[in-house]
Amino acid sequence: LRNIQFYKPSMAFLALKTRAIDTVSDPEDIMKGERRRIGNVLETIRLDPYSIDHYMLVVKP
């Protein structure tokens, strides 16, 4: 997210691999925490069954 300031996009897509952050906690709790940390999330898309415990976040910079 730090390099987004160089591009001036209207939106960005961020792939969130919850198990890479914490293998013990509930993936949905991790996703909610990351949404709060990131801030301006327009949409959250769960990628199950294709990628278990992965999310795509649509972010407005």
LOTIDO-524158 format. One record per atom (N, C-alpha, C): atom name; x, y, z; residue number from 1; chain; residue in three letters. Coordinates in nm, 2 decimals. Layout:
BEGIN
<r><atom>CA</atom><east>X</east><north>Y</north><up>Z</up><nr>NUM</nr><kette>A</kette><rest>ALA</rest></r>
...
//
This chain:
BEGIN
<r><atom>N</atom><east>0.08</east><north>-0.12</north><up>0.00</up><nr>1</nr><kette>A</kette><rest>LEU</rest></r>
<r><atom>CA</atom><east>0.00</east><north>0.00</north><up>0.00</up><nr>1</nr><kette>A</kette><rest>LEU</rest></r>
<r><atom>C</atom><east>0.08</east><north>0.13</north><up>0.00</up><nr>1</nr><kette>A</kette><rest>LEU</rest></r>
<r><atom>N</atom><east>0.21</east><north>0.12</north><up>0.04</up><nr>2</nr><kette>A</kette><rest>ARG</rest></r>
<r><atom>CA</atom><east>0.29</east><north>0.24</north><up>0.05</up><nr>2</nr><kette>A</kette><rest>ARG</rest></r>
<r><atom>C</atom><east>0.32</east><north>0.29</north><up>-0.09</up><nr>2</nr><kette>A</kette><rest>ARG</rest></r>
<r><atom>N</atom><east>0.33</east><north>0.21</north><up>-0.19</up><nr>3</nr><kette>A</kette><rest>ASN</rest></r>
<r><atom>CA</atom><east>0.37</east><north>0.26</north><up>-0.32</up><nr>3</nr><kette>A</kette><rest>ASN</rest></r>
<r><atom>C</atom><east>0.25</east><north>0.31</north><up>-0.40</up><nr>3</nr><kette>A</kette><rest>ASN</rest></r>
<r><atom>N</atom><east>0.13</east><north>0.30</north><up>-0.35</up><nr>4</nr><kette>A</kette><rest>ILE</rest></r>
<r><atom>CA</atom><east>0.01</east><north>0.34</north><up>-0.42</up><nr>4</nr><kette>A</kette><rest>ILE</rest></r>
<r><atom>C</atom><east>0.01</east><north>0.49</north><up>-0.45</up><nr>4</nr><kette>A</kette><rest>ILE</rest></r>
<r><atom>N</atom><east>0.08</east><north>0.57</north><up>-0.37</up><nr>5</nr><kette>A</kette><rest>GLN</rest></r>
<r><atom>CA</atom><east>0.09</east><north>0.71</north><up>-0.38</up><nr>5</nr><kette>A</kette><rest>GLN</rest></r>
<r><atom>C</atom><east>0.16</east><north>0.76</north><up>-0.51</up><nr>5</nr><kette>A</kette><rest>GLN</rest></r>
<r><atom>N</atom><east>0.23</east><north>0.67</north><up>-0.57</up><nr>6</nr><kette>A</kette><rest>PHE</rest></r>
<r><atom>CA</atom><east>0.30</east><north>0.71</north><up>-0.69</up><nr>6</nr><kette>A</kette><rest>PHE</rest></r>
<r><atom>C</atom><east>0.22</east><north>0.69</north><up>-0.82</up><nr>6</nr><kette>A</kette><rest>PHE</rest></r>
<r><atom>N</atom><east>0.10</east><north>0.62</north><up>-0.81</up><nr>7</nr><kette>A</kette><rest>TYR</rest></r>
<r><atom>CA</atom><east>0.03</east><north>0.59</north><up>-0.93</up><nr>7</nr><kette>A</kette><rest>TYR</rest></r>
<r><atom>C</atom><east>-0.10</east><north>0.67</north><up>-0.96</up><nr>7</nr><kette>A</kette><rest>TYR</rest></r>
<r><atom>N</atom><east>-0.16</east><north>0.73</north><up>-0.86</up><nr>8</nr><kette>A</kette><rest>LYS</rest></r>
<r><atom>CA</atom><east>-0.28</east><north>0.80</north><up>-0.87</up><nr>8</nr><kette>A</kette><rest>LYS</rest></r>
<r><atom>C</atom><east>-0.40</east><north>0.72</north><up>-0.93</up><nr>8</nr><kette>A</kette><rest>LYS</rest></r>
<r><atom>N</atom><east>-0.42</east><north>0.60</north><up>-0.88</up><nr>9</nr><kette>A</kette><rest>PRO</rest></r>
<r><atom>CA</atom><east>-0.53</east><north>0.52</north><up>-0.94</up><nr>9</nr><kette>A</kette><rest>PRO</rest></r>
<r><atom>C</atom><east>-0.67</east><north>0.57</north><up>-0.87</up><nr>9</nr><kette>A</kette><rest>PRO</rest></r>
<r><atom>N</atom><east>-0.77</east><north>0.53</north><up>-0.94</up><nr>10</nr><kette>A</kette><rest>SER</rest></r>
<r><atom>CA</atom><east>-0.91</east><north>0.56</north><up>-0.88</up><nr>10</nr><kette>A</kette><rest>SER</rest></r>
<r><atom>C</atom><east>-0.95</east><north>0.45</north><up>-0.78</up><nr>10</nr><kette>A</kette><rest>SER</rest></r>
<r><atom>N</atom><east>-0.89</east><north>0.33</north><up>-0.80</up><nr>11</nr><kette>A</kette><rest>MET</rest></r>
<r><atom>CA</atom><east>-0.91</east><north>0.22</north><up>-0.71</up><nr>11</nr><kette>A</kette><rest>MET</rest></r>
<r><atom>C</atom><east>-0.79</east><north>0.12</north><up>-0.72</up><nr>11</nr><kette>A</kette><rest>MET</rest></r>
<r><atom>N</atom><east>-0.78</east><north>0.03</north><up>-0.62</up><nr>12</nr><kette>A</kette><rest>ALA</rest></r>
<r><atom>CA</atom><east>-0.68</east><north>-0.07</north><up>-0.62</up><nr>12</nr><kette>A</kette><rest>ALA</rest></r>
<r><atom>C</atom><east>-0.74</east><north>-0.20</north><up>-0.58</up><nr>12</nr><kette>A</kette><rest>ALA</rest></r>
<r><atom>N</atom><east>-0.68</east><north>-0.31</north><up>-0.62</up><nr>13</nr><kette>A</kette><rest>PHE</rest></r>
<r><atom>CA</atom><east>-0.72</east><north>-0.44</north><up>-0.57</up><nr>13</nr><kette>A</kette><rest>PHE</rest></r>
<r><atom>C</atom><east>-0.61</east><north>-0.50</north><up>-0.49</up><nr>13</nr><kette>A</kette><rest>PHE</rest></r>
<r><atom>N</atom><east>-0.64</east><north>-0.55</north><up>-0.37</up><nr>14</nr><kette>A</kette><rest>LEU</rest></r>
<r><atom>CA</atom><east>-0.54</east><north>-0.60</north><up>-0.28</up><nr>14</nr><kette>A</kette><rest>LEU</rest></r>
<r><atom>C</atom><east>-0.58</east><north>-0.74</north><up>-0.24</up><nr>14</nr><kette>A</kette><rest>LEU</rest></r>
<r><atom>N</atom><east>-0.49</east><north>-0.84</north><up>-0.27</up><nr>15</nr><kette>A</kette><rest>ALA</rest></r>
<r><atom>CA</atom><east>-0.52</east><north>-0.98</north><up>-0.23</up><nr>15</nr><kette>A</kette><rest>ALA</rest></r>
<r><atom>C</atom><east>-0.47</east><north>-1.00</north><up>-0.09</up><nr>15</nr><kette>A</kette><rest>ALA</rest></r>
<r><atom>N</atom><east>-0.56</east><north>-1.06</north><up>-0.01</up><nr>16</nr><kette>A</kette><rest>LEU</rest></r>
<r><atom>CA</atom><east>-0.54</east><north>-1.08</north><up>0.13</up><nr>16</nr><kette>A</kette><rest>LEU</rest></r>
<r><atom>C</atom><east>-0.53</east><north>-1.23</north><up>0.16</up><nr>16</nr><kette>A</kette><rest>LEU</rest></r>
<r><atom>N</atom><east>-0.42</east><north>-1.28</north><up>0.20</up><nr>17</nr><kette>A</kette><rest>LYS</rest></r>
<r><atom>CA</atom><east>-0.40</east><north>-1.42</north><up>0.23</up><nr>17</nr><kette>A</kette><rest>LYS</rest></r>
<r><atom>C</atom><east>-0.40</east><north>-1.43</north><up>0.39</up><nr>17</nr><kette>A</kette><rest>LYS</rest></r>
<r><atom>N</atom><east>-0.51</east><north>-1.46</north><up>0.44</up><nr>18</nr><kette>A</kette><rest>THR</rest></r>
<r><atom>CA</atom><east>-0.52</east><north>-1.45</north><up>0.59</up><nr>18</nr><kette>A</kette><rest>THR</rest></r>
<r><atom>C</atom><east>-0.43</east><north>-1.55</north><up>0.66</up><nr>18</nr><kette>A</kette><rest>THR</rest></r>
<r><atom>N</atom><east>-0.41</east><north>-1.67</north><up>0.61</up><nr>19</nr><kette>A</kette><rest>ARG</rest></r>
<r><atom>CA</atom><east>-0.33</east><north>-1.77</north><up>0.67</up><nr>19</nr><kette>A</kette><rest>ARG</rest></r>
<r><atom>C</atom><east>-0.18</east><north>-1.73</north><up>0.67</up><nr>19</nr><kette>A</kette><rest>ARG</rest></r>
<r><atom>N</atom><east>-0.14</east><north>-1.64</north><up>0.58</up><nr>20</nr><kette>A</kette><rest>ALA</rest></r>
<r><atom>CA</atom><east>-0.01</east><north>-1.59</north><up>0.58</up><nr>20</nr><kette>A</kette><rest>ALA</rest></r>
<r><atom>C</atom><east>0.02</east><north>-1.49</north><up>0.69</up><nr>20</nr><kette>A</kette><rest>ALA</rest></r>
<r><atom>N</atom><east>-0.09</east><north>-1.43</north><up>0.74</up><nr>21</nr><kette>A</kette><rest>ILE</rest></r>
<r><atom>CA</atom><east>-0.08</east><north>-1.33</north><up>0.85</up><nr>21</nr><kette>A</kette><rest>ILE</rest></r>
<r><atom>C</atom><east>-0.09</east><north>-1.41</north><up>0.99</up><nr>21</nr><kette>A</kette><rest>ILE</rest></r>
<r><atom>N</atom><east>-0.18</east><north>-1.50</north><up>1.00</up><nr>22</nr><kette>A</kette><rest>ASP</rest></r>
<r><atom>CA</atom><east>-0.19</east><north>-1.57</north><up>1.13</up><nr>22</nr><kette>A</kette><rest>ASP</rest></r>
<r><atom>C</atom><east>-0.26</east><north>-1.71</north><up>1.10</up><nr>22</nr><kette>A</kette><rest>ASP</rest></r>
<r><atom>N</atom><east>-0.19</east><north>-1.82</north><up>1.14</up><nr>23</nr><kette>A</kette><rest>THR</rest></r>
<r><atom>CA</atom><east>-0.24</east><north>-1.95</north><up>1.11</up><nr>23</nr><kette>A</kette><rest>THR</rest></r>
<r><atom>C</atom><east>-0.34</east><north>-2.00</north><up>1.21</up><nr>23</nr><kette>A</kette><rest>THR</rest></r>
<r><atom>N</atom><east>-0.35</east><north>-1.93</north><up>1.33</up><nr>24</nr><kette>A</kette><rest>VAL</rest></r>
<r><atom>CA</atom><east>-0.44</east><north>-1.98</north><up>1.43</up><nr>24</nr><kette>A</kette><rest>VAL</rest></r>
<r><atom>C</atom><east>-0.57</east><north>-1.91</north><up>1.44</up><nr>24</nr><kette>A</kette><rest>VAL</rest></r>
<r><atom>N</atom><east>-0.57</east><north>-1.78</north><up>1.42</up><nr>25</nr><kette>A</kette><rest>SER</rest></r>
<r><atom>CA</atom><east>-0.69</east><north>-1.70</north><up>1.43</up><nr>25</nr><kette>A</kette><rest>SER</rest></r>
<r><atom>C</atom><east>-0.79</east><north>-1.73</north><up>1.32</up><nr>25</nr><kette>A</kette><rest>SER</rest></r>
<r><atom>N</atom><east>-0.92</east><north>-1.69</north><up>1.34</up><nr>26</nr><kette>A</kette><rest>ASP</rest></r>
<r><atom>CA</atom><east>-1.02</east><north>-1.70</north><up>1.24</up><nr>26</nr><kette>A</kette><rest>ASP</rest></r>
<r><atom>C</atom><east>-1.00</east><north>-1.61</north><up>1.12</up><nr>26</nr><kette>A</kette><rest>ASP</rest></r>
<r><atom>N</atom><east>-1.00</east><north>-1.67</north><up>1.00</up><nr>27</nr><kette>A</kette><rest>PRO</rest></r>
<r><atom>CA</atom><east>-0.97</east><north>-1.58</north><up>0.88</up><nr>27</nr><kette>A</kette><rest>PRO</rest></r>
<r><atom>C</atom><east>-1.06</east><north>-1.46</north><up>0.87</up><nr>27</nr><kette>A</kette><rest>PRO</rest></r>
<r><atom>N</atom><east>-1.19</east><north>-1.47</north><up>0.91</up><nr>28</nr><kette>A</kette><rest>GLU</rest></r>
<r><atom>CA</atom><east>-1.28</east><north>-1.36</north><up>0.90</up><nr>28</nr><kette>A</kette><rest>GLU</rest></r>
<r><atom>C</atom><east>-1.24</east><north>-1.25</north><up>1.00</up><nr>28</nr><kette>A</kette><rest>GLU</rest></r>
<r><atom>N</atom><east>-1.19</east><north>-1.29</north><up>1.12</up><nr>29</nr><kette>A</kette><rest>ASP</rest></r>
<r><atom>CA</atom><east>-1.14</east><north>-1.19</north><up>1.21</up><nr>29</nr><kette>A</kette><rest>ASP</rest></r>
<r><atom>C</atom><east>-1.02</east><north>-1.11</north><up>1.16</up><nr>29</nr><kette>A</kette><rest>ASP</rest></r>
<r><atom>N</atom><east>-0.93</east><north>-1.19</north><up>1.10</up><nr>30</nr><kette>A</kette><rest>ILE</rest></r>
<r><atom>CA</atom><east>-0.81</east><north>-1.13</north><up>1.04</up><nr>30</nr><kette>A</kette><rest>ILE</rest></r>
<r><atom>C</atom><east>-0.85</east><north>-1.03</north><up>0.93</up><nr>30</nr><kette>A</kette><rest>ILE</rest></r>
<r><atom>N</atom><east>-0.94</east><north>-1.07</north><up>0.84</up><nr>31</nr><kette>A</kette><rest>MET</rest></r>
<r><atom>CA</atom><east>-0.99</east><north>-0.99</north><up>0.73</up><nr>31</nr><kette>A</kette><rest>MET</rest></r>
<r><atom>C</atom><east>-1.05</east><north>-0.86</north><up>0.79</up><nr>31</nr><kette>A</kette><rest>MET</rest></r>
<r><atom>N</atom><east>-1.13</east><north>-0.87</north><up>0.89</up><nr>32</nr><kette>A</kette><rest>LYS</rest></r>
<r><atom>CA</atom><east>-1.20</east><north>-0.75</north><up>0.95</up><nr>32</nr><kette>A</kette><rest>LYS</rest></r>
<r><atom>C</atom><east>-1.09</east><north>-0.65</north><up>1.01</up><nr>32</nr><kette>A</kette><rest>LYS</rest></r>
<r><atom>N</atom><east>-0.99</east><north>-0.71</north><up>1.07</up><nr>33</nr><kette>A</kette><rest>GLY</rest></r>
<r><atom>CA</atom><east>-0.88</east><north>-0.63</north><up>1.13</up><nr>33</nr><kette>A</kette><rest>GLY</rest></r>
<r><atom>C</atom><east>-0.80</east><north>-0.56</north><up>1.02</up><nr>33</nr><kette>A</kette><rest>GLY</rest></r>
<r><atom>N</atom><east>-0.77</east><north>-0.63</north><up>0.91</up><nr>34</nr><kette>A</kette><rest>GLU</rest></r>
<r><atom>CA</atom><east>-0.70</east><north>-0.56</north><up>0.80</up><nr>34</nr><kette>A</kette><rest>GLU</rest></r>
<r><atom>C</atom><east>-0.79</east><north>-0.46</north><up>0.73</up><nr>34</nr><kette>A</kette><rest>GLU</rest></r>
<r><atom>N</atom><east>-0.92</east><north>-0.48</north><up>0.72</up><nr>35</nr><kette>A</kette><rest>ARG</rest></r>
<r><atom>CA</atom><east>-1.01</east><north>-0.38</north><up>0.67</up><nr>35</nr><kette>A</kette><rest>ARG</rest></r>
<r><atom>C</atom><east>-1.00</east><north>-0.25</north><up>0.75</up><nr>35</nr><kette>A</kette><rest>ARG</rest></r>
<r><atom>N</atom><east>-1.00</east><north>-0.26</north><up>0.88</up><nr>36</nr><kette>A</kette><rest>ARG</rest></r>
<r><atom>CA</atom><east>-0.99</east><north>-0.15</north><up>0.97</up><nr>36</nr><kette>A</kette><rest>ARG</rest></r>
<r><atom>C</atom><east>-0.86</east><north>-0.08</north><up>0.95</up><nr>36</nr><kette>A</kette><rest>ARG</rest></r>
<r><atom>N</atom><east>-0.75</east><north>-0.16</north><up>0.94</up><nr>37</nr><kette>A</kette><rest>ARG</rest></r>
<r><atom>CA</atom><east>-0.62</east><north>-0.10</north><up>0.93</up><nr>37</nr><kette>A</kette><rest>ARG</rest></r>
<r><atom>C</atom><east>-0.60</east><north>-0.03</north><up>0.80</up><nr>37</nr><kette>A</kette><rest>ARG</rest></r>
<r><atom>N</atom><east>-0.65</east><north>-0.08</north><up>0.69</up><nr>38</nr><kette>A</kette><rest>ILE</rest></r>
<r><atom>CA</atom><east>-0.64</east><north>-0.02</north><up>0.56</up><nr>38</nr><kette>A</kette><rest>ILE</rest></r>
<r><atom>C</atom><east>-0.72</east><north>0.10</north><up>0.54</up><nr>38</nr><kette>A</kette><rest>ILE</rest></r>
<r><atom>N</atom><east>-0.85</east><north>0.09</north><up>0.59</up><nr>39</nr><kette>A</kette><rest>GLY</rest></r>
<r><atom>CA</atom><east>-0.93</east><north>0.21</north><up>0.58</up><nr>39</nr><kette>A</kette><rest>GLY</rest></r>
<r><atom>C</atom><east>-1.04</east><north>0.20</north><up>0.48</up><nr>39</nr><kette>A</kette><rest>GLY</rest></r>
<r><atom>N</atom><east>-1.02</east><north>0.27</north><up>0.37</up><nr>40</nr><kette>A</kette><rest>ASN</rest></r>
<r><atom>CA</atom><east>-1.12</east><north>0.30</north><up>0.27</up><nr>40</nr><kette>A</kette><rest>ASN</rest></r>
<r><atom>C</atom><east>-1.14</east><north>0.18</north><up>0.17</up><nr>40</nr><kette>A</kette><rest>ASN</rest></r>
<r><atom>N</atom><east>-1.20</east><north>0.07</north><up>0.23</up><nr>41</nr><kette>A</kette><rest>VAL</rest></r>
<r><atom>CA</atom><east>-1.23</east><north>-0.05</north><up>0.15</up><nr>41</nr><kette>A</kette><rest>VAL</rest></r>
<r><atom>C</atom><east>-1.37</east><north>-0.04</north><up>0.09</up><nr>41</nr><kette>A</kette><rest>VAL</rest></r>
<r><atom>N</atom><east>-1.38</east><north>-0.05</north><up>-0.04</up><nr>42</nr><kette>A</kette><rest>LEU</rest></r>
<r><atom>CA</atom><east>-1.51</east><north>-0.04</north><up>-0.11</up><nr>42</nr><kette>A</kette><rest>LEU</rest></r>
<r><atom>C</atom><east>-1.59</east><north>-0.17</north><up>-0.11</up><nr>42</nr><kette>A</kette><rest>LEU</rest></r>
<r><atom>N</atom><east>-1.51</east><north>-0.28</north><up>-0.13</up><nr>43</nr><kette>A</kette><rest>GLU</rest></r>
<r><atom>CA</atom><east>-1.58</east><north>-0.41</north><up>-0.14</up><nr>43</nr><kette>A</kette><rest>GLU</rest></r>
<r><atom>C</atom><east>-1.48</east><north>-0.52</north><up>-0.09</up><nr>43</nr><kette>A</kette><rest>GLU</rest></r>
<r><atom>N</atom><east>-1.54</east><north>-0.62</north><up>-0.03</up><nr>44</nr><kette>A</kette><rest>THR</rest></r>
<r><atom>CA</atom><east>-1.46</east><north>-0.74</north><up>0.01</up><nr>44</nr><kette>A</kette><rest>THR</rest></r>
<r><atom>C</atom><east>-1.52</east><north>-0.86</north><up>-0.06</up><nr>44</nr><kette>A</kette><rest>THR</rest></r>
<r><atom>N</atom><east>-1.43</east><north>-0.93</north><up>-0.13</up><nr>45</nr><kette>A</kette><rest>ILE</rest></r>
<r><atom>CA</atom><east>-1.48</east><north>-1.05</north><up>-0.21</up><nr>45</nr><kette>A</kette><rest>ILE</rest></r>
<r><atom>C</atom><east>-1.40</east><north>-1.17</north><up>-0.15</up><nr>45</nr><kette>A</kette><rest>ILE</rest></r>
<r><atom>N</atom><east>-1.48</east><north>-1.27</north><up>-0.10</up><nr>46</nr><kette>A</kette><rest>ARG</rest></r>
<r><atom>CA</atom><east>-1.42</east><north>-1.39</north><up>-0.05</up><nr>46</nr><kette>A</kette><rest>ARG</rest></r>
<r><atom>C</atom><east>-1.39</east><north>-1.48</north><up>-0.17</up><nr>46</nr><kette>A</kette><rest>ARG</rest></r>
<r><atom>N</atom><east>-1.27</east><north>-1.54</north><up>-0.18</up><nr>47</nr><kette>A</kette><rest>LEU</rest></r>
<r><atom>CA</atom><east>-1.23</east><north>-1.62</north><up>-0.30</up><nr>47</nr><kette>A</kette><rest>LEU</rest></r>
<r><atom>C</atom><east>-1.25</east><north>-1.77</north><up>-0.28</up><nr>47</nr><kette>A</kette><rest>LEU</rest></r>
<r><atom>N</atom><east>-1.33</east><north>-1.81</north><up>-0.18</up><nr>48</nr><kette>A</kette><rest>ASP</rest></r>
<r><atom>CA</atom><east>-1.36</east><north>-1.95</north><up>-0.17</up><nr>48</nr><kette>A</kette><rest>ASP</rest></r>
<r><atom>C</atom><east>-1.46</east><north>-1.99</north><up>-0.28</up><nr>48</nr><kette>A</kette><rest>ASP</rest></r>
<r><atom>N</atom><east>-1.46</east><north>-2.10</north><up>-0.34</up><nr>49</nr><kette>A</kette><rest>PRO</rest></r>
<r><atom>CA</atom><east>-1.38</east><north>-2.22</north><up>-0.31</up><nr>49</nr><kette>A</kette><rest>PRO</rest></r>
<r><atom>C</atom><east>-1.25</east><north>-2.23</north><up>-0.38</up><nr>49</nr><kette>A</kette><rest>PRO</rest></r>
<r><atom>N</atom><east>-1.22</east><north>-2.12</north><up>-0.46</up><nr>50</nr><kette>A</kette><rest>TYR</rest></r>
<r><atom>CA</atom><east>-1.10</east><north>-2.13</north><up>-0.54</up><nr>50</nr><kette>A</kette><rest>TYR</rest></r>
<r><atom>C</atom><east>-0.97</east><north>-2.11</north><up>-0.46</up><nr>50</nr><kette>A</kette><rest>TYR</rest></r>
<r><atom>N</atom><east>-0.97</east><north>-2.02</north><up>-0.37</up><nr>51</nr><kette>A</kette><rest>SER</rest></r>
<r><atom>CA</atom><east>-0.86</east><north>-2.00</north><up>-0.28</up><nr>51</nr><kette>A</kette><rest>SER</rest></r>
<r><atom>C</atom><east>-0.92</east><north>-1.99</north><up>-0.13</up><nr>51</nr><kette>A</kette><rest>SER</rest></r>
<r><atom>N</atom><east>-0.90</east><north>-2.09</north><up>-0.06</up><nr>52</nr><kette>A</kette><rest>ILE</rest></r>
<r><atom>CA</atom><east>-0.96</east><north>-2.10</north><up>0.08</up><nr>52</nr><kette>A</kette><rest>ILE</rest></r>
<r><atom>C</atom><east>-0.89</east><north>-2.00</north><up>0.17</up><nr>52</nr><kette>A</kette><rest>ILE</rest></r>
<r><atom>N</atom><east>-0.97</east><north>-1.92</north><up>0.24</up><nr>53</nr><kette>A</kette><rest>ASP</rest></r>
<r><atom>CA</atom><east>-0.92</east><north>-1.82</north><up>0.34</up><nr>53</nr><kette>A</kette><rest>ASP</rest></r>
<r><atom>C</atom><east>-0.85</east><north>-1.70</north><up>0.27</up><nr>53</nr><kette>A</kette><rest>ASP</rest></r>
<r><atom>N</atom><east>-0.88</east><north>-1.68</north><up>0.15</up><nr>54</nr><kette>A</kette><rest>HIS</rest></r>
<r><atom>CA</atom><east>-0.83</east><north>-1.56</north><up>0.08</up><nr>54</nr><kette>A</kette><rest>HIS</rest></r>
<r><atom>C</atom><east>-0.94</east><north>-1.46</north><up>0.04</up><nr>54</nr><kette>A</kette><rest>HIS</rest></r>
<r><atom>N</atom><east>-0.90</east><north>-1.34</north><up>0.04</up><nr>55</nr><kette>A</kette><rest>TYR</rest></r>
<r><atom>CA</atom><east>-1.00</east><north>-1.23</north><up>0.01</up><nr>55</nr><kette>A</kette><rest>TYR</rest></r>
<r><atom>C</atom><east>-0.94</east><north>-1.14</north><up>-0.09</up><nr>55</nr><kette>A</kette><rest>TYR</rest></r>
<r><atom>N</atom><east>-1.02</east><north>-1.07</north><up>-0.17</up><nr>56</nr><kette>A</kette><rest>MET</rest></r>
<r><atom>CA</atom><east>-0.98</east><north>-0.96</north><up>-0.26</up><nr>56</nr><kette>A</kette><rest>MET</rest></r>
<r><atom>C</atom><east>-1.05</east><north>-0.84</north><up>-0.21</up><nr>56</nr><kette>A</kette><rest>MET</rest></r>
<r><atom>N</atom><east>-0.97</east><north>-0.74</north><up>-0.17</up><nr>57</nr><kette>A</kette><rest>LEU</rest></r>
<r><atom>CA</atom><east>-1.02</east><north>-0.61</north><up>-0.12</up><nr>57</nr><kette>A</kette><rest>LEU</rest></r>
<r><atom>C</atom><east>-1.01</east><north>-0.51</north><up>-0.23</up><nr>57</nr><kette>A</kette><rest>LEU</rest></r>
<r><atom>N</atom><east>-1.12</east><north>-0.44</north><up>-0.26</up><nr>58</nr><kette>A</kette><rest>VAL</rest></r>
<r><atom>CA</atom><east>-1.12</east><north>-0.33</north><up>-0.35</up><nr>58</nr><kette>A</kette><rest>VAL</rest></r>
<r><atom>C</atom><east>-1.11</east><north>-0.20</north><up>-0.27</up><nr>58</nr><kette>A</kette><rest>VAL</rest></r>
<r><atom>N</atom><east>-1.00</east><north>-0.13</north><up>-0.29</up><nr>59</nr><kette>A</kette><rest>VAL</rest></r>
<r><atom>CA</atom><east>-0.97</east><north>-0.02</north><up>-0.21</up><nr>59</nr><kette>A</kette><rest>VAL</rest></r>
<r><atom>C</atom><east>-0.96</east><north>0.11</north><up>-0.29</up><nr>59</nr><kette>A</kette><rest>VAL</rest></r>
<r><atom>N</atom><east>-1.02</east><north>0.22</north><up>-0.22</up><nr>60</nr><kette>A</kette><rest>LYS</rest></r>
<r><atom>CA</atom><east>-1.01</east><north>0.35</north><up>-0.28</up><nr>60</nr><kette>A</kette><rest>LYS</rest></r>
<r><atom>C</atom><east>-0.89</east><north>0.43</north><up>-0.21</up><nr>60</nr><kette>A</kette><rest>LYS</rest></r>
<r><atom>N</atom><east>-0.79</east><north>0.46</north><up>-0.28</up><nr>61</nr><kette>A</kette><rest>PRO</rest></r>
<r><atom>CA</atom><east>-0.67</east><north>0.52</north><up>-0.22</up><nr>61</nr><kette>A</kette><rest>PRO</rest></r>
<r><atom>C</atom><east>-0.70</east><north>0.66</north><up>-0.17</up><nr>61</nr><kette>A</kette><rest>PRO</rest></r>
//
